[in-house]
Amino acid sequence: MRPAKKGRITERLASVLDFACGSGSLLLNVRKRMGAHGIGKIFGQESNITTYNLARMNMLLHGVKDTEFEIFHGDTLANDWDILRELNPAKKPSFDAVVANPPFSFRWEPTDAMGDDVRFKNYGLAPKSAADFAFLLHGFHYLKDDGVMAIILPHGVLFRGGAEERIRTKLLKDGHVDTVIGLPANLFYSTGIPVCILVLKKCKKPDDVLFINAAEHYEKGKRQNRMREGLDDKPNDIQKIIETYRFRKEEDRYSKRVSMERIAKEGYNLNISRYISTTVEEDEIDLAAVHKDLVNSERDVVDATKKYNTFLKELGLPIILIPD
């Protein structure tokens, strides 16, 4: 997919799924970037009935025809949407793009039967304390072989152990993790913590993972930070991420392509700080020059004290002793 000059994507997507769509804002933003005719159909799922109705209303208010979207009210983790529960693998629905911003570290109660669920059985179940990887595996299951998935998650998924480590390791060994993008803190109304975007593909070509550390590239706001879009001669933080992702560019303290061999040595830990250093090197101190400056400063102090003592002596006042 290639961004056009005005930031739109020139290649058309037949379908886009957001399985935790909320009010539909993420889907609408994808449609805006793609252009009104850049997406064949939008699919969304939302468990909260009020938010589900708001999502449907949002679509219509933004000019999306009722034939161009389908929003379903239901539980994503229980997979209770009929169109997604096709048992015949040959008829399984799949999407060109999957996007999501699911609830972070959502506590869930997986049943024993879910261990055999087609979405999870090859990876294992996410822990009860955090359904982050359950959401990820749900969306990834319905991604086309040549599709792209982008999901916003807390940084914990990058390094937490236990069941999450096993899922993460298999995704990496299978070559499905394409890019890890670290975002600034306090970007979202729902949380102030820094989050990351995981980009996944089923048929990834490069044998490495691209890390982008965009955590320091933002404009600070009174209540909420925001990523700049190049307005009023300000940097374009969003476009910088896009360009770095498109061309897999490397930049000191910002982005790096890391081989699978290196990631394996790190125990399949994806903590961004392991691969991209954000520390600023301190200037080297010229001790000889500093010593010379100190000697000159001391000489100046002595000369000034002598001159001052001359005035004190004329006034009959005690003079200041000058150390040897």
C-alpha positions in Angstrom: 0.0 0.0 0.0 1.5 3.3 -1.1 0.6 6.7 0.5 -0.3 9.3 -2.1 0.9 12.9 -1.9 -2.0 14.0 0.3 -1.5 11.1 2.7 -4.0 8.8 1.2 -3.4 5.2 0.2 -3.6 4.5 -3.5 -4.2 0.7 -3.2 -7.8 -0.4 -2.5 -8.7 -2.6 0.5 -11.7 -5.0 0.0 -12.3 -5.2 3.7 -11.2 -3.9 7.1 -12.0 -5.4 10.5 -11.9 -3.7 13.9 -13.0 -6.3 16.4 -13.1 -3.9 19.3 -14.4 -0.9 17.4 -15.8 1.3 20.2 -17.5 4.3 18.6 -15.9 3.5 15.3 -13.3 6.3 15.3 -10.4 4.1 14.3 -12.3 2.6 11.4 -13.3 6.1 10.3 -9.7 7.3 10.5 -8.6 4.3 8.3 -11.3 5.2 5.8 -10.3 8.8 5.8 -6.6 8.0 5.1 -7.6 5.5 2.4 -10.1 7.9 0.8 -13.9 7.3 0.6 -13.5 4.7 -2.2 -10.4 3.1 -0.8 -12.2 0.5 1.2 -14.8 -2.0 -0.1 -16.5 -2.6 3.3 -15.9 -1.9 7.0 -16.6 -4.5 9.6 -16.7 -3.7 13.3 -17.6 -5.5 16.6 -18.4 -3.9 19.9 -19.7 -5.5 23.2 -21.2 -2.4 24.8 -24.7 -1.8 23.4 -24.5 2.0 23.9 -21.2 2.3 22.1 -22.3 -0.1 19.4 -25.2 2.1 18.6 -22.9 5.1 18.6 -20.6 3.4 16.2 -23.4 2.8 13.7 -24.6 6.4 14.1 -21.0 7.6 13.5 -20.7 5.7 10.3 -23.9 7.3 8.9 -22.9 10.8 10.1 -19.6 10.5 8.3 -21.2 9.6 5.0 -20.6 5.8 5.1 -23.6 4.1 3.4 -25.3 1.3 5.2 -24.1 -1.0 2.4 -20.5 -0.1 3.1 -20.3 -1.1 6.8 -21.4 -3.9 9.1 -21.2 -3.4 12.9 -22.1 -6.3 15.2 -23.0 -6.2 18.9 -21.3 -9.0 20.7 -18.4 -10.5 22.7 -15.2 -10.7 20.6 -13.4 -13.1 22.9 -16.4 -15.5 22.9 -16.5 -15.1 19.1 -20.2 -14.9 18.9 -20.5 -13.2 15.5 -22.1 -15.7 13.2 -20.1 -14.5 10.1 -16.8 -15.3 11.9 -17.8 -18.7 13.2 -17.5 -20.6 9.9 -16.3 -24.1 10.7 -15.2 -24.9 7.1 -11.6 -23.5 6.8 -12.1 -23.0 3.1 -14.9 -20.6 3.8 -13.4 -18.8 6.7 -13.9 -15.1 6.4 -10.7 -13.1 6.2 -9.8 -9.4 5.8 -7.2 -7.3 4.0 -6.5 -5.3 7.1 -7.3 -5.8 10.8 -7.0 -2.8 13.2 -7.8 -2.6 16.9 -7.4 -0.7 20.1 -8.8 -3.3 22.6 -9.2 -2.7 26.3 -5.7 -3.0 27.9 -5.0 -5.9 30.1 -8.6 -6.9 30.2 -9.4 -9.6 32.7 -11.3 -12.6 31.1 -12.4 -16.1 32.0 -11.4 -18.5 29.3 -13.1 -21.9 29.4 -11.3 -25.2 29.0 -12.9 -25.6 25.6 -11.2 -22.4 24.4 -7.9 -24.3 24.4 -9.2 -26.1 21.3 -10.5 -22.9 19.7 -9.1 -22.5 16.2 -8.0 -19.0 17.1 -5.9 -20.0 20.1 -5.0 -23.7 19.9 -1.7 -23.2 18.0 -0.5 -20.6 20.5 -2.2 -21.3 23.8 -4.5 -19.1 25.9 -3.6 -15.7 27.2 -3.6 -15.5 31.0 -6.8 -14.6 32.9 -5.2 -11.4 34.2 -4.6 -9.9 30.7 -6.5 -10.8 27.5 -4.2 -8.7 25.3 -2.8 -11.7 23.3 -6.3 -13.2 23.2 -7.5 -10.1 21.3 -4.4 -10.2 19.1 -4.8 -13.8 18.2 -8.5 -13.3 17.4 -7.8 -10.6 14.9 -4.7 -12.4 13.5 -6.8 -15.5 12.8 -9.0 -13.6 10.4 -6.2 -11.8 8.6 -5.6 -12.6 5.0 -2.3 -14.3 4.0 -1.2 -11.0 2.3 -3.0 -8.7 4.8 -1.6 -6.4 7.5 -2.7 -6.2 11.1 -2.0 -3.3 13.5 -3.1 -3.5 17.1 -2.5 -1.0 20.0 -1.4 -2.7 23.2 0.3 -1.9 26.5 4.1 -2.4 26.6 3.7 -5.4 28.9 3.0 -7.7 25.9 6.5 -7.0 24.7 8.3 -8.6 27.7 5.9 -10.3 30.1 6.6 -13.9 30.9 4.5 -17.0 31.3 1.8 -17.7 28.8 2.4 -14.4 27.1 6.0 -15.2 26.5 5.1 -18.5 24.9 2.6 -16.8 22.5 5.0 -14.0 21.7 7.9 -16.5 21.0 5.8 -18.6 18.6 4.6 -15.5 16.8 8.2 -14.4 16.4 9.5 -17.9 15.4 6.7 -18.2 12.8 7.8 -14.9 11.3 4.6 -13.0 12.0 5.8 -9.9 13.9 6.8 -7.3 11.4 7.2 -4.0 13.4 7.1 -2.8 17.0 6.3 0.9 17.4 6.6 2.7 20.7 4.2 5.6 21.2 4.4 8.6 23.6 2.6 8.5 27.0 -0.8 10.1 27.6 -2.0 9.9 24.0 -5.4 8.4 24.9 -8.2 9.6 27.1 -8.6 6.2 28.6 -5.1 5.8 29.9 -1.9 7.8 30.5 0.5 5.0 30.1 2.7 4.7 27.0 1.5 2.1 24.5 2.9 0.3 21.5 1.6 -0.7 18.1 2.3 -4.3 16.9 2.2 -4.8 13.2 1.8 -8.4 12.1 1.7 -10.2 8.8 1.2 -13.9 7.9 3.6 -13.8 5.0 6.4 -11.4 6.2 9.4 -11.1 3.8 12.2 -9.5 5.9 13.9 -11.9 8.4 14.0 -9.2 11.0 11.8 -7.0 13.1 11.7 -3.2 12.7 11.6 -1.3 16.0 10.5 2.4 16.0 10.8 4.4 19.2 8.5 7.4 18.7 8.0 7.9 22.4 9.8 11.2 22.4 8.2 12.6 19.3 5.1 14.5 20.3 3.6 17.8 21.4 2.8 18.1 25.0 -0.7 19.3 25.8 -2.4 20.5 29.1 -4.5 17.3 29.5 -3.3 15.1 26.7 -0.3 14.8 24.5 -0.6 14.5 20.7 1.5 13.5 17.8 2.1 16.4 15.4 1.0 16.4 11.7 3.4 19.0 10.3 1.1 22.0 10.8 2.4 25.5 11.5 6.0 24.4 10.6 6.0 21.7 13.3 7.5 18.3 12.8 5.3 15.6 11.3 5.6 12.8 13.9 2.9 10.7 12.2 4.5 10.9 8.7 7.9 10.1 10.2 6.5 6.8 11.5 4.9 6.0 8.2 8.0 6.7 6.2 10.2 4.7 8.5 7.8 1.8 8.4 7.4 1.9 4.6 11.1 1.9 3.8 12.2 0.1 7.0 14.7 2.9 7.6 17.1 2.9 10.4 17.9 6.1 12.4 20.0 6.5 15.5 17.9 6.6 18.7 14.7 6.2 16.6 14.6 3.1 14.5 16.4 -0.2 14.0 16.0 -3.4 12.1 16.9 -6.3 14.5 17.7 -9.8 13.2 15.8 -12.8 14.5 19.1 -14.2 15.7 19.6 -11.2 18.0 16.0 -11.4 19.2 16.4 -15.1 20.0 19.5 -14.2 22.0 17.4 -11.8 24.0 15.0 -14.6 24.9 12.3 -13.2 22.4 11.9 -10.2 24.6 10.7 -7.2 22.5 11.3 -4.4 25.0 12.2 -1.5 22.7 14.9 -0.2 25.0 16.9 -3.5 24.5 17.4 -2.6 20.8 17.2 1.2 20.6 19.2 3.3 23.0 17.7 6.7 23.8 20.5 7.9 26.0 22.3 11.0 24.8 26.1 10.8 24.8 27.7 13.4 27.0 30.3 15.7 25.5 33.9 14.7 26.1 35.5 16.9 28.7 38.9 18.4 27.9 40.6 18.2 31.3 43.6 20.2 30.2 41.4 23.0 29.0 39.4 22.9 32.2 42.5 23.0 34.3 43.8 26.0 32.3 40.5 27.8 32.8 40.6 27.2 36.6 44.2 28.4 36.9 43.3 31.6 35.0 40.2 32.1 37.1 42.3 31.7 40.3 44.8 34.3 39.0 42.0 36.7 38.2 40.6 36.3 41.7 44.1 37.0 43.3 44.6 40.1 41.1 41.1 41.4 41.9 41.7 40.8 45.6 45.0 42.7 45.6 43.3 45.7 43.9 40.5 45.6 46.4 42.9 45.5 49.3 44.5 48.7 48.0 41.2 50.5 48.5 40.6 48.9 51.9 44.1 50.0 53.0 43.5 53.6 52.0 40.2 53.5 54.0 41.9 52.1 57.0 39.9 48.9 56.8 41.2 45.3 57.3 42.5 43.8 54.2 41.5 40.4 52.8 44.1 37.7 53.2 45.2 36.1 50.0 46.1 32.4 50.3 49.5 31.3 49.2 
